[in-house]
Amino acid sequence: MANTNTHTFKIVLLGDAGVGKTVWLNRARTGEYQNNYRPTLGVEVCPIRFRVRSLYTGEVKTVYMNIWDMAGQEQYRGMGDGYYHQADAAIVFARLNTPSRARFDSIQDWVRDFRRIAIPGVACVALTRRRMSETGSELSARELGHLDVSGSCIVSPHTNENLFEPLIALARVLLSDVTLEHIESEPVAPPQVVISASDAARYARILRDEGNDILP
């Protein structure tokens, strides 16, 4: 039997109001999908537990991430300094279908704000979408380089698309093992919609084509 290690981290969720931070967190933590928008007031702290296995060593690790869900409204931005203290990493959320320039500026503002307090300020980006038909470009390699983040992915609490990928991406950085794979977590409810293989392929082609547009 593989050895099991336990690791605990503090993770903050950042992003403008209404980009889907709380909806994603509820889906990943409890399996519930929140249809109605309820803005976070201040901060809410929720734990998420999952297990990963190293493809390099075969070792199994249990990861506890204490997720600090930060309010995105402007009036709460000043409270962030206290919440960023001793944070191990951040997930910065933005809408996939937001125009590239505005989306990049928003992500950059949140990353800079976080890194004023958190050292070294590990961060990844989650681009949210409500429906598979919702399109937009992913972050280009140039944008990722400017932001100096560990990566980005598209997530959808509506369809369970890449639901745990932001957490696994951070675990790979924080545990210094790029081979970690997700093997177990709390049960997640079925997706709200079912996407056919042909539709999924078509949406992937659209995203790939739109992803060729990069910032000047």
Buried (B, 14 or more C-beta within 10 A) or exposed (E): EEEEEEBEBBBBBBBBBBBBBBBBBBBBBBBEBBEEEEEBEEBBEBEBBBBBBBEEEEBBBBBEBBBBBBBBBEEBBEEBEEBBEEBBBBBBBBBBBBEBEEBBEBBBBBBEBBBEBBEEBBBBBBBBBBBBEBBBBBBBEEBBEBBEBBBBBBBBBBBBBBBBBBBBBBBBBBBEBEEBEBEEBEEBEEBBEEBEEEEEEBBEEBBEEBEEEEBE
